[in-house]
Amino acid sequence: MEKGHFDCSGFIYAMLRSNGIMWAIGITDTLVKQGKRVPEKGLQVGDLNFLLFL
């Protein structure tokens, strides 16, 4: 990809890295597994939300 152009998971990776958070780059499934579940009432600004369709 050209510099400055991202897919969804690439954007999240770049955003986290620019804020000093070093997570493994990967697909959305990788990002979901590295995070932790937060109850809806515990969500805060900046939290990432993933909808999982089973």
N, CA, C and O atoms as a DFTB+ gen file, in Angstrom:
216 C
 N C O
     1  1       0.828      -1.190       0.000
     2  2       0.000       0.000       0.000
     3  2       0.865       1.242       0.000
     4  3       1.984       1.239       0.514
     5  1       0.343       2.286      -0.571
     6  2       1.067       3.553      -0.548
     7  2       1.093       4.106       0.873
     8  3       0.195       3.838       1.671
     9  1       2.113       4.864       1.174
    10  2       2.223       5.485       2.486
    11  2       0.998       6.361       2.727
    12  3       0.629       7.172       1.878
    13  1       0.370       6.192       3.893
    14  2      -0.789       7.003       4.248
    15  2      -2.117       6.384       3.857
    16  3      -3.170       6.931       4.183
    17  1      -2.087       5.247       3.160
    18  2      -3.323       4.553       2.807
    19  2      -3.407       3.267       3.613
    20  3      -2.447       2.498       3.660
    21  1      -4.545       3.031       4.246
    22  2      -4.685       1.897       5.145
    23  2      -5.945       1.105       4.854
    24  3      -6.925       1.638       4.332
    25  1      -5.905      -0.189       5.202
    26  2      -7.140      -0.936       5.341
    27  2      -7.539      -0.803       6.815
    28  3      -6.849      -0.124       7.574
    29  1      -8.611      -1.422       7.221
    30  2      -9.131      -1.229       8.589
    31  2      -8.114      -1.601       9.673
    32  3      -7.809      -0.786      10.544
    33  1      -7.592      -2.826       9.619
    34  2      -6.665      -3.261      10.666
    35  2      -5.333      -2.515      10.580
    36  3      -4.689      -2.288      11.604
    37  1      -4.919      -2.137       9.387
    38  2      -3.695      -1.356       9.230
    39  2      -3.816       0.018       9.865
    40  3      -2.858       0.520      10.454
    41  1      -4.992       0.630       9.747
    42  2      -5.227       1.928      10.384
    43  2      -5.152       1.808      11.897
    44  3      -4.524       2.633      12.560
    45  1      -5.794       0.776      12.445
    46  2      -5.782       0.575      13.900
    47  2      -4.345       0.360      14.371
    48  3      -3.929       0.946      15.370
    49  1      -3.586      -0.472      13.664
    50  2      -2.189      -0.725      14.012
    51  2      -1.395       0.581      14.020
    52  3      -0.656       0.845      14.968
    53  1      -1.539       1.398      12.978
    54  2      -0.799       2.665      12.887
    55  2      -1.206       3.619      14.005
    56  3      -0.355       4.300      14.578
    57  1      -2.491       3.673      14.319
    58  2      -2.981       4.551      15.387
    59  2      -2.408       4.116      16.733
    60  3      -1.936       4.948      17.507
    61  1      -2.451       2.811      17.013
    62  2      -1.907       2.314      18.281
    63  2      -0.408       2.576      18.367
    64  3       0.078       3.066      19.387
    65  1       0.325       2.255      17.309
    66  2       1.786       2.431      17.298
    67  2       2.170       3.903      17.494
    68  3       3.138       4.204      18.194
    69  1       1.415       4.817      16.880
    70  2       1.731       6.239      17.021
    71  2       1.490       6.740      18.443
    72  3       1.935       7.826      18.813
    73  1       0.780       5.936      19.237
    74  2       0.530       6.279      20.638
    75  2       1.326       5.394      21.595
    76  3       1.017       5.316      22.784
    77  1       2.354       4.729      21.065
    78  2       3.248       3.944      21.899
    79  2       2.726       2.583      22.308
    80  3       3.286       1.954      23.206
    81  1       1.665       2.113      21.669
    82  2       1.091       0.808      21.992
    83  2       1.561      -0.171      20.927
    84  3       1.171      -0.068      19.764
    85  1       2.396      -1.119      21.325
    86  2       2.994      -2.045      20.366
    87  2       2.258      -3.377      20.355
    88  3       2.577      -4.276      21.133
    89  1       1.287      -3.500      19.483
    90  2       0.566      -4.756      19.270
    91  2       1.032      -5.335      17.957
    92  3       1.466      -4.613      17.059
    93  1       0.936      -6.647      17.857
    94  2       1.309      -7.319      16.610
    95  2       0.379      -6.859      15.489
    96  3      -0.829      -6.724      15.678
    97  1       0.969      -6.623      14.326
    98  2       0.148      -6.268      13.179
    99  2      -0.561      -7.540      12.711
   100  3      -0.038      -8.646      12.846
   101  1      -1.700      -7.367      12.188
   102  2      -2.428      -8.529      11.702
   103  2      -3.823      -8.152      11.255
   104  3      -4.159      -6.978      11.101
   105  1      -4.603      -9.153      11.056
   106  2      -5.973      -8.933      10.631
   107  2      -6.834      -8.619      11.850
   108  3      -6.363      -8.712      12.983
   109  1      -8.061      -8.256      11.627
   110  2      -8.962      -7.891      12.718
   111  2      -9.038      -8.987      13.772
   112  3      -9.080      -8.684      14.964
   113  1      -9.056     -10.258      13.363
   114  2      -9.110     -11.359      14.336
   115  2      -7.943     -11.291      15.317
   116  3      -8.113     -11.588      16.499
   117  1      -6.775     -10.909      14.846
   118  2      -5.607     -10.776      15.714
   119  2      -5.828      -9.652      16.719
   120  3      -5.523      -9.816      17.900
   121  1      -6.349      -8.523      16.275
   122  2      -6.598      -7.395      17.172
   123  2      -7.624      -7.747      18.237
   124  3      -7.471      -7.369      19.399
   125  1      -8.667      -8.467      17.849
   126  2      -9.710      -8.872      18.804
   127  2      -9.105      -9.744      19.900
   128  3      -9.420      -9.564      21.076
   129  1      -8.248     -10.680      19.530
   130  2      -7.667     -11.607      20.503
   131  2      -6.694     -10.918      21.454
   132  3      -6.470     -11.411      22.559
   133  1      -6.112      -9.791      21.052
   134  2      -5.148      -9.097      21.901
   135  2      -5.833      -8.174      22.898
   136  3      -5.226      -7.773      23.892
   137  1      -7.062      -7.843      22.646
   138  2      -7.783      -6.946      23.537
   139  2      -8.499      -7.697      24.634
   140  3      -8.308      -8.901      24.805
   141  1      -9.332      -6.975      25.384
   142  2     -10.138      -7.604      26.419
   143  2     -11.576      -7.109      26.293
   144  3     -11.831      -5.983      25.866
   145  1     -12.496      -7.970      26.671
   146  2     -13.915      -7.641      26.605
   147  2     -14.247      -6.606      27.680
   148  3     -13.838      -6.745      28.833
   149  1     -14.988      -5.573      27.296
   150  2     -15.417      -4.529      28.218
   151  2     -16.942      -4.474      28.168
   152  3     -17.518      -4.427      27.081
   153  1     -17.604      -4.478      29.326
   154  2     -19.069      -4.367      29.319
   155  2     -19.498      -3.054      28.658
   156  3     -18.790      -2.049      28.736
   157  1     -20.651      -3.075      28.014
   158  2     -21.137      -1.886      27.301
   159  2     -21.112      -0.638      28.181
   160  3     -20.740       0.437      27.712
   161  1     -21.499      -0.766      29.430
   162  2     -21.525       0.400      30.329
   163  2     -20.129       0.856      30.734
   164  3     -19.970       1.941      31.292
   165  1     -19.106       0.028      30.456
   166  2     -17.738       0.390      30.799
   167  2     -16.951       0.983      29.647
   168  3     -15.771       1.299      29.801
   169  1     -17.598       1.142      28.474
   170  2     -16.893       1.687      27.311
   171  2     -16.473       3.130      27.552
   172  3     -17.185       3.900      28.197
   173  1     -15.303       3.483      27.022
   174  2     -14.771       4.835      27.147
   175  2     -14.366       5.339      25.772
   176  3     -14.200       4.559      24.834
   177  1     -14.212       6.646      25.664
   178  2     -13.752       7.246      24.413
   179  2     -12.424       6.607      24.030
   180  3     -11.517       6.496      24.855
   181  1     -12.319       6.193      22.783
   182  2     -11.100       5.576      22.283
   183  2     -11.127       4.059      22.287
   184  3     -10.265       3.429      21.674
   185  1     -12.103       3.455      22.966
   186  2     -12.213       1.998      22.939
   187  2     -12.577       1.540      21.530
   188  3     -13.329       2.209      20.821
   189  1     -12.035       0.398      21.140
   190  2     -12.362      -0.194      19.835
   191  2     -13.503      -1.164      20.030
   192  3     -13.521      -1.930      20.993
   193  1     -14.458      -1.131      19.112
   194  2     -15.599      -2.033      19.173
   195  2     -15.597      -2.930      17.960
   196  3     -15.424      -2.469      16.832
   197  1     -15.789      -4.214      18.196
   198  2     -15.845      -5.186      17.113
   199  2     -17.161      -5.922      17.190
   200  3     -17.548      -6.384      18.263
   201  1     -17.854      -6.041      16.080
   202  2     -19.048      -6.855      16.005
   203  2     -18.635      -8.200      15.441
   204  3     -18.039      -8.282      14.367
   205  1     -18.952      -9.235      16.163
   206  2     -18.604     -10.572      15.714
   207  2     -19.873     -11.265      15.237
   208  3     -20.836     -11.395      15.992
   209  1     -19.872     -11.697      14.016
   210  2     -21.011     -12.404      13.444
   211  2     -20.667     -13.876      13.429
   212  3     -19.728     -14.303      12.758
   213  1     -21.427     -14.636      14.166
   214  2     -21.165     -16.079      14.236
   215  2     -22.143     -16.824      13.357
   216  3     -22.090     -18.051      13.277
